[in-house]
Amino acid sequence: MLRWTLIFLVVAIIAAIFGFGGIAAGAAGIAKFLFFVFVILFILSLIFGRRGGSVVNYDI
């Protein structure tokens, strides 16, 4: 997902250099959206990944 964010960011920068305003704005918007989705998924994986990490065996 982070790869797609970087790809759209590069497309936005290239489009901005060549003066394609609509394309640059669209690609930048997609890159922003994907970046925030990536950050949210990363935080959720940190929170829920910790919970399932330790297995306690109470057999005595």
N, CA, C and O atoms as a CHARMM CRD file, in Angstrom:
* protein
*
  240
    1    1 MET  N      0.83100  -1.19000   0.00000 PROA 1      0.00000
    2    1 MET  CA     0.00000   0.00000   0.00000 PROA 1      0.00000
    3    1 MET  C      0.87800   1.25700   0.00000 PROA 1      0.00000
    4    1 MET  O      0.57600   2.24300  -0.67300 PROA 1      0.00000
    5    2 LEU  N      1.95500   1.19900   0.76000 PROA 2      0.00000
    6    2 LEU  CA     2.85300   2.35600   0.77600 PROA 2      0.00000
    7    2 LEU  C      3.48600   2.55300  -0.59800 PROA 2      0.00000
    8    2 LEU  O      3.75300   3.68300  -1.00600 PROA 2      0.00000
    9    3 ARG  N      3.72500   1.46000  -1.30400 PROA 3      0.00000
   10    3 ARG  CA     4.28700   1.55800  -2.65300 PROA 3      0.00000
   11    3 ARG  C      3.35800   2.33100  -3.58400 PROA 3      0.00000
   12    3 ARG  O      3.81400   3.16900  -4.36300 PROA 3      0.00000
   13    4 TRP  N      2.05600   2.05000  -3.50600 PROA 4      0.00000
   14    4 TRP  CA     1.09500   2.76100  -4.34800 PROA 4      0.00000
   15    4 TRP  C      1.05600   4.24000  -3.99100 PROA 4      0.00000
   16    4 TRP  O      0.91500   5.09400  -4.86700 PROA 4      0.00000
   17    5 THR  N      1.18200   4.54100  -2.69500 PROA 5      0.00000
   18    5 THR  CA     1.21300   5.93600  -2.28100 PROA 5      0.00000
   19    5 THR  C      2.38700   6.65600  -2.91400 PROA 5      0.00000
   20    5 THR  O      2.23900   7.76800  -3.42100 PROA 5      0.00000
   21    6 LEU  N      3.54900   6.02800  -2.88800 PROA 6      0.00000
   22    6 LEU  CA     4.73500   6.64000  -3.47600 PROA 6      0.00000
   23    6 LEU  C      4.61000   6.77400  -4.99400 PROA 6      0.00000
   24    6 LEU  O      5.06800   7.76200  -5.56800 PROA 6      0.00000
   25    7 ILE  N      3.99600   5.79200  -5.64300 PROA 7      0.00000
   26    7 ILE  CA     3.80500   5.85200  -7.09600 PROA 7      0.00000
   27    7 ILE  C      2.91300   7.03500  -7.45900 PROA 7      0.00000
   28    7 ILE  O      3.23500   7.79500  -8.37300 PROA 7      0.00000
   29    8 PHE  N      1.78900   7.19900  -6.74600 PROA 8      0.00000
   30    8 PHE  CA     0.89600   8.31400  -7.04300 PROA 8      0.00000
   31    8 PHE  C      1.54000   9.64900  -6.69900 PROA 8      0.00000
   32    8 PHE  O      1.26600  10.65300  -7.35600 PROA 8      0.00000
   33    9 LEU  N      2.39200   9.67400  -5.67800 PROA 9      0.00000
   34    9 LEU  CA     3.10000  10.90300  -5.33900 PROA 9      0.00000
   35    9 LEU  C      4.05500  11.29900  -6.45600 PROA 9      0.00000
   36    9 LEU  O      4.13800  12.47400  -6.81400 PROA 9      0.00000
   37   10 VAL  N      4.77400  10.33000  -7.00900 PROA 10     0.00000
   38   10 VAL  CA     5.68900  10.60400  -8.11700 PROA 10     0.00000
   39   10 VAL  C      4.90800  11.05700  -9.34700 PROA 10     0.00000
   40   10 VAL  O      5.32600  11.98600 -10.03800 PROA 10     0.00000
   41   11 VAL  N      3.78000  10.41000  -9.62300 PROA 11     0.00000
   42   11 VAL  CA     2.94800  10.81100 -10.76200 PROA 11     0.00000
   43   11 VAL  C      2.45900  12.24700 -10.57100 PROA 11     0.00000
   44   11 VAL  O      2.43500  13.02300 -11.52600 PROA 11     0.00000
   45   12 ALA  N      2.07100  12.60100  -9.35500 PROA 12     0.00000
   46   12 ALA  CA     1.60500  13.95400  -9.08100 PROA 12     0.00000
   47   12 ALA  C      2.72000  14.97600  -9.29100 PROA 12     0.00000
   48   12 ALA  O      2.48900  16.04600  -9.85300 PROA 12     0.00000
   49   13 ILE  N      3.92100  14.64600  -8.84200 PROA 13     0.00000
   50   13 ILE  CA     5.04200  15.57100  -9.00100 PROA 13     0.00000
   51   13 ILE  C      5.38600  15.75300 -10.48100 PROA 13     0.00000
   52   13 ILE  O      5.60800  16.87600 -10.93500 PROA 13     0.00000
   53   14 ILE  N      5.43100  14.65600 -11.22900 PROA 14     0.00000
   54   14 ILE  CA     5.74500  14.73700 -12.66000 PROA 14     0.00000
   55   14 ILE  C      4.66800  15.52400 -13.39900 PROA 14     0.00000
   56   14 ILE  O      4.97700  16.35000 -14.25800 PROA 14     0.00000
   57   15 ALA  N      3.39400  15.26900 -13.06300 PROA 15     0.00000
   58   15 ALA  CA     2.30400  15.99300 -13.71900 PROA 15     0.00000
   59   15 ALA  C      2.35200  17.48000 -13.36700 PROA 15     0.00000
   60   15 ALA  O      2.03600  18.32600 -14.20400 PROA 15     0.00000
   61   16 ALA  N      2.74000  17.79700 -12.14900 PROA 16     0.00000
   62   16 ALA  CA     2.83900  19.20600 -11.76000 PROA 16     0.00000
   63   16 ALA  C      3.96900  19.90300 -12.50300 PROA 16     0.00000
   64   16 ALA  O      3.85100  21.07500 -12.86100 PROA 16     0.00000
   65   17 ILE  N      5.06300  19.18900 -12.73400 PROA 17     0.00000
   66   17 ILE  CA     6.18900  19.77500 -13.46700 PROA 17     0.00000
   67   17 ILE  C      5.77000  20.11600 -14.89600 PROA 17     0.00000
   68   17 ILE  O      6.14500  21.16600 -15.41800 PROA 17     0.00000
   69   18 PHE  N      5.00100  19.24100 -15.52700 PROA 18     0.00000
   70   18 PHE  CA     4.58800  19.46500 -16.90900 PROA 18     0.00000
   71   18 PHE  C      3.34000  20.34200 -17.02900 PROA 18     0.00000
   72   18 PHE  O      2.91700  20.66000 -18.14000 PROA 18     0.00000
   73   19 GLY  N      2.75100  20.73300 -15.90500 PROA 19     0.00000
   74   19 GLY  CA     1.64700  21.67700 -15.93500 PROA 19     0.00000
   75   19 GLY  C      0.27200  21.06400 -16.08700 PROA 19     0.00000
   76   19 GLY  O     -0.67300  21.77200 -16.43500 PROA 19     0.00000
   77   20 PHE  N      0.12800  19.79900 -15.84400 PROA 20     0.00000
   78   20 PHE  CA    -1.19000  19.16500 -15.90500 PROA 20     0.00000
   79   20 PHE  C     -1.84400  19.29000 -14.53000 PROA 20     0.00000
   80   20 PHE  O     -1.71400  18.39800 -13.69100 PROA 20     0.00000
   81   21 GLY  N     -2.53800  20.38400 -14.30900 PROA 21     0.00000
   82   21 GLY  CA    -3.08600  20.69300 -12.98900 PROA 21     0.00000
   83   21 GLY  C     -4.09500  19.68200 -12.48300 PROA 21     0.00000
   84   21 GLY  O     -4.02600  19.26000 -11.32900 PROA 21     0.00000
   85   22 GLY  N     -5.02800  19.29100 -13.33000 PROA 22     0.00000
   86   22 GLY  CA    -6.06200  18.35100 -12.89700 PROA 22     0.00000
   87   22 GLY  C     -5.50400  16.98700 -12.57000 PROA 22     0.00000
   88   22 GLY  O     -5.90300  16.36400 -11.58500 PROA 22     0.00000
   89   23 ILE  N     -4.57800  16.51700 -13.39600 PROA 23     0.00000
   90   23 ILE  CA    -3.97100  15.20900 -13.16300 PROA 23     0.00000
   91   23 ILE  C     -3.12400  15.24000 -11.89600 PROA 23     0.00000
   92   23 ILE  O     -3.14300  14.29900 -11.10300 PROA 23     0.00000
   93   24 ALA  N     -2.38500  16.32600 -11.71400 PROA 24     0.00000
   94   24 ALA  CA    -1.53900  16.44300 -10.52500 PROA 24     0.00000
   95   24 ALA  C     -2.38800  16.47700  -9.25900 PROA 24     0.00000
   96   24 ALA  O     -2.05000  15.83400  -8.26500 PROA 24     0.00000
   97   25 ALA  N     -3.47200  17.21600  -9.29100 PROA 25     0.00000
   98   25 ALA  CA    -4.34000  17.29800  -8.11900 PROA 25     0.00000
   99   25 ALA  C     -4.99000  15.94900  -7.81400 PROA 25     0.00000
  100   25 ALA  O     -5.10600  15.55800  -6.65300 PROA 25     0.00000
  101   26 GLY  N     -5.41100  15.24600  -8.85500 PROA 26     0.00000
  102   26 GLY  CA    -6.01900  13.93200  -8.65600 PROA 26     0.00000
  103   26 GLY  C     -5.04100  12.92200  -8.09700 PROA 26     0.00000
  104   26 GLY  O     -5.37000  12.18000  -7.17000 PROA 26     0.00000
  105   27 ALA  N     -3.84200  12.88800  -8.65300 PROA 27     0.00000
  106   27 ALA  CA    -2.84100  11.93400  -8.17300 PROA 27     0.00000
  107   27 ALA  C     -2.39200  12.28400  -6.76000 PROA 27     0.00000
  108   27 ALA  O     -2.15000  11.38800  -5.95100 PROA 27     0.00000
  109   28 ALA  N     -2.27700  13.56700  -6.45300 PROA 28     0.00000
  110   28 ALA  CA    -1.89100  13.97100  -5.10200 PROA 28     0.00000
  111   28 ALA  C     -2.98200  13.60400  -4.09700 PROA 28     0.00000
  112   28 ALA  O     -2.68700  13.19000  -2.97600 PROA 28     0.00000
  113   29 GLY  N     -4.23300  13.75800  -4.50000 PROA 29     0.00000
  114   29 GLY  CA    -5.34100  13.36900  -3.62500 PROA 29     0.00000
  115   29 GLY  C     -5.35300  11.88200  -3.34400 PROA 29     0.00000
  116   29 GLY  O     -5.57600  11.45900  -2.20900 PROA 29     0.00000
  117   30 ILE  N     -5.11400  11.08800  -4.37500 PROA 30     0.00000
  118   30 ILE  CA    -5.06000   9.63700  -4.19300 PROA 30     0.00000
  119   30 ILE  C     -3.87700   9.25900  -3.30400 PROA 30     0.00000
  120   30 ILE  O     -4.00300   8.39500  -2.43700 PROA 30     0.00000
  121   31 ALA  N     -2.73500   9.89900  -3.51400 PROA 31     0.00000
  122   31 ALA  CA    -1.55100   9.61100  -2.69600 PROA 31     0.00000
  123   31 ALA  C     -1.81300   9.95000  -1.23600 PROA 31     0.00000
  124   31 ALA  O     -1.42300   9.19100  -0.34800 PROA 31     0.00000
  125   32 LYS  N     -2.46500  11.07300  -0.97400 PROA 32     0.00000
  126   32 LYS  CA    -2.79400  11.45700   0.41100 PROA 32     0.00000
  127   32 LYS  C     -3.72500  10.43900   1.04200 PROA 32     0.00000
  128   32 LYS  O     -3.51300  10.00900   2.17600 PROA 32     0.00000
  129   33 PHE  N     -4.75600  10.05600   0.30400 PROA 33     0.00000
  130   33 PHE  CA    -5.72700   9.08700   0.82200 PROA 33     0.00000
  131   33 PHE  C     -5.05000   7.76000   1.15300 PROA 33     0.00000
  132   33 PHE  O     -5.25600   7.20900   2.23500 PROA 33     0.00000
  133   34 LEU  N     -4.24100   7.24400   0.22200 PROA 34     0.00000
  134   34 LEU  CA    -3.56300   5.97400   0.45000 PROA 34     0.00000
  135   34 LEU  C     -2.57500   6.06800   1.61100 PROA 34     0.00000
  136   34 LEU  O     -2.41000   5.10300   2.35900 PROA 34     0.00000
  137   35 PHE  N     -1.92400   7.20600   1.76900 PROA 35     0.00000
  138   35 PHE  CA    -0.99800   7.37900   2.87700 PROA 35     0.00000
  139   35 PHE  C     -1.72800   7.28700   4.20900 PROA 35     0.00000
  140   35 PHE  O     -1.26100   6.60700   5.12300 PROA 35     0.00000
  141   36 PHE  N     -2.87000   7.96400   4.33200 PROA 36     0.00000
  142   36 PHE  CA    -3.60900   7.92200   5.58500 PROA 36     0.00000
  143   36 PHE  C     -4.19400   6.54100   5.85600 PROA 36     0.00000
  144   36 PHE  O     -4.24000   6.10900   7.00700 PROA 36     0.00000
  145   37 VAL  N     -4.64200   5.84100   4.81300 PROA 37     0.00000
  146   37 VAL  CA    -5.10400   4.45900   4.98700 PROA 37     0.00000
  147   37 VAL  C     -3.95700   3.59100   5.48300 PROA 37     0.00000
  148   37 VAL  O     -4.14800   2.75500   6.36600 PROA 37     0.00000
  149   38 PHE  N     -2.76100   3.78200   4.91900 PROA 38     0.00000
  150   38 PHE  CA    -1.60100   3.02000   5.33800 PROA 38     0.00000
  151   38 PHE  C     -1.25900   3.30200   6.79600 PROA 38     0.00000
  152   38 PHE  O     -0.95900   2.37300   7.54600 PROA 38     0.00000
  153   39 VAL  N     -1.29600   4.53800   7.20100 PROA 39     0.00000
  154   39 VAL  CA    -0.97400   4.88800   8.59100 PROA 39     0.00000
  155   39 VAL  C     -1.99400   4.27800   9.55500 PROA 39     0.00000
  156   39 VAL  O     -1.62000   3.75000  10.60200 PROA 39     0.00000
  157   40 ILE  N     -3.27200   4.34800   9.20700 PROA 40     0.00000
  158   40 ILE  CA    -4.30900   3.77700  10.06700 PROA 40     0.00000
  159   40 ILE  C     -4.14400   2.26700  10.17700 PROA 40     0.00000
  160   40 ILE  O     -4.24000   1.71500  11.27300 PROA 40     0.00000
  161   41 LEU  N     -3.89800   1.59400   9.06100 PROA 41     0.00000
  162   41 LEU  CA    -3.69900   0.14500   9.10600 PROA 41     0.00000
  163   41 LEU  C     -2.45800  -0.22600   9.89800 PROA 41     0.00000
  164   41 LEU  O     -2.45100  -1.23500  10.60300 PROA 41     0.00000
  165   42 PHE  N     -1.40400   0.58100   9.78900 PROA 42     0.00000
  166   42 PHE  CA    -0.18100   0.33900  10.54600 PROA 42     0.00000
  167   42 PHE  C     -0.43900   0.45100  12.04900 PROA 42     0.00000
  168   42 PHE  O      0.01300  -0.39400  12.82200 PROA 42     0.00000
  169   43 ILE  N     -1.15800   1.48300  12.46100 PROA 43     0.00000
  170   43 ILE  CA    -1.46100   1.67300  13.87900 PROA 43     0.00000
  171   43 ILE  C     -2.34700   0.53800  14.39500 PROA 43     0.00000
  172   43 ILE  O     -2.12800   0.02700  15.49300 PROA 43     0.00000
  173   44 LEU  N     -3.34100   0.14800  13.60600 PROA 44     0.00000
  174   44 LEU  CA    -4.20600  -0.96400  14.00800 PROA 44     0.00000
  175   44 LEU  C     -3.43400  -2.26800  14.12400 PROA 44     0.00000
  176   44 LEU  O     -3.69200  -3.06200  15.02900 PROA 44     0.00000
  177   45 SER  N     -2.49000  -2.49600  13.21800 PROA 45     0.00000
  178   45 SER  CA    -1.70200  -3.73000  13.30600 PROA 45     0.00000
  179   45 SER  C     -0.79000  -3.70300  14.52300 PROA 45     0.00000
  180   45 SER  O     -0.52200  -4.75200  15.11000 PROA 45     0.00000
  181   46 LEU  N     -0.30900  -2.53500  14.91300 PROA 46     0.00000
  182   46 LEU  CA     0.48600  -2.44700  16.13700 PROA 46     0.00000
  183   46 LEU  C     -0.36200  -2.74100  17.37100 PROA 46     0.00000
  184   46 LEU  O      0.07800  -3.44400  18.28100 PROA 46     0.00000
  185   47 ILE  N     -1.58000  -2.19900  17.39800 PROA 47     0.00000
  186   47 ILE  CA    -2.44900  -2.39600  18.56300 PROA 47     0.00000
  187   47 ILE  C     -2.90700  -3.84400  18.66500 PROA 47     0.00000
  188   47 ILE  O     -2.78100  -4.46000  19.72300 PROA 47     0.00000
  189   48 PHE  N     -3.43300  -4.38900  17.58400 PROA 48     0.00000
  190   48 PHE  CA    -3.98500  -5.73600  17.63500 PROA 48     0.00000
  191   48 PHE  C     -2.91000  -6.81200  17.51800 PROA 48     0.00000
  192   48 PHE  O     -3.14900  -7.95400  17.91100 PROA 48     0.00000
  193   49 GLY  N     -1.76000  -6.48600  16.99900 PROA 49     0.00000
  194   49 GLY  CA    -0.66700  -7.45200  16.91400 PROA 49     0.00000
  195   49 GLY  C     -0.08300  -7.76000  18.27300 PROA 49     0.00000
  196   49 GLY  O      0.35600  -8.88400  18.51400 PROA 49     0.00000
  197   50 ARG  N     -0.06700  -6.79900  19.15500 PROA 50     0.00000
  198   50 ARG  CA     0.44900  -7.00800  20.51100 PROA 50     0.00000
  199   50 ARG  C     -0.45100  -7.93700  21.30400 PROA 50     0.00000
  200   50 ARG  O      0.02500  -8.75700  22.09000 PROA 50     0.00000
  201   51 ARG  N     -1.74000  -7.80700  21.09800 PROA 51     0.00000
  202   51 ARG  CA    -2.68700  -8.59300  21.88600 PROA 51     0.00000
  203   51 ARG  C     -2.53400 -10.09000  21.63400 PROA 51     0.00000
  204   51 ARG  O     -2.63800 -10.88000  22.57200 PROA 51     0.00000
  205   52 GLY  N     -2.29500 -10.49000  20.41500 PROA 52     0.00000
  206   52 GLY  CA    -2.19200 -11.90700  20.08100 PROA 52     0.00000
  207   52 GLY  C     -0.77800 -12.44900  20.18600 PROA 52     0.00000
  208   52 GLY  O     -0.54000 -13.60600  19.83900 PROA 52     0.00000
  209   53 GLY  N      0.17100 -11.64200  20.65700 PROA 53     0.00000
  210   53 GLY  CA     1.57300 -12.04200  20.65700 PROA 53     0.00000
  211   53 GLY  C      1.95800 -13.05900  21.69800 PROA 53     0.00000
  212   53 GLY  O      2.80200 -13.91300  21.42700 PROA 53     0.00000
  213   54 SER  N      1.36600 -13.00500  22.90000 PROA 54     0.00000
  214   54 SER  CA     1.80400 -13.91700  23.95900 PROA 54     0.00000
  215   54 SER  C      0.72900 -14.97100  24.21000 PROA 54     0.00000
  216   54 SER  O     -0.46000 -14.66200  24.29500 PROA 54     0.00000
  217   55 VAL  N      1.16500 -16.19900  24.32500 PROA 55     0.00000
  218   55 VAL  CA     0.27300 -17.30400  24.61200 PROA 55     0.00000
  219   55 VAL  C      0.66900 -17.85600  25.98300 PROA 55     0.00000
  220   55 VAL  O      1.81300 -18.26200  26.19000 PROA 55     0.00000
  221   56 VAL  N     -0.28400 -17.86600  26.91300 PROA 56     0.00000
  222   56 VAL  CA     0.00500 -18.32900  28.25900 PROA 56     0.00000
  223   56 VAL  C     -0.62600 -19.70700  28.42800 PROA 56     0.00000
  224   56 VAL  O     -1.79900 -19.90900  28.11200 PROA 56     0.00000
  225   57 ASN  N      0.16400 -20.65000  28.92900 PROA 57     0.00000
  226   57 ASN  CA    -0.31900 -21.99700  29.15800 PROA 57     0.00000
  227   57 ASN  C     -0.47700 -22.19100  30.66100 PROA 57     0.00000
  228   57 ASN  O      0.50200 -22.13100  31.40600 PROA 57     0.00000
  229   58 TYR  N     -1.73000 -22.42800  31.11200 PROA 58     0.00000
  230   58 TYR  CA    -2.00800 -22.57000  32.53600 PROA 58     0.00000
  231   58 TYR  C     -2.11200 -24.03000  32.97500 PROA 58     0.00000
  232   58 TYR  O     -2.65500 -24.29900  34.04700 PROA 58     0.00000
  233   59 ASP  N     -1.61200 -24.97600  32.18700 PROA 59     0.00000
  234   59 ASP  CA    -1.64800 -26.39200  32.56000 PROA 59     0.00000
  235   59 ASP  C     -0.63100 -26.64600  33.67100 PROA 59     0.00000
  236   59 ASP  O      0.56400 -26.40600  33.50000 PROA 59     0.00000
  237   60 ILE  N     -1.11700 -27.12900  34.79900 PROA 60     0.00000
  238   60 ILE  CA    -0.20900 -27.43000  35.92300 PROA 60     0.00000
  239   60 ILE  C     -0.23800 -28.90800  36.20300 PROA 60     0.00000
  240   60 ILE  O      0.45100 -29.37900  37.10800 PROA 60     0.00000
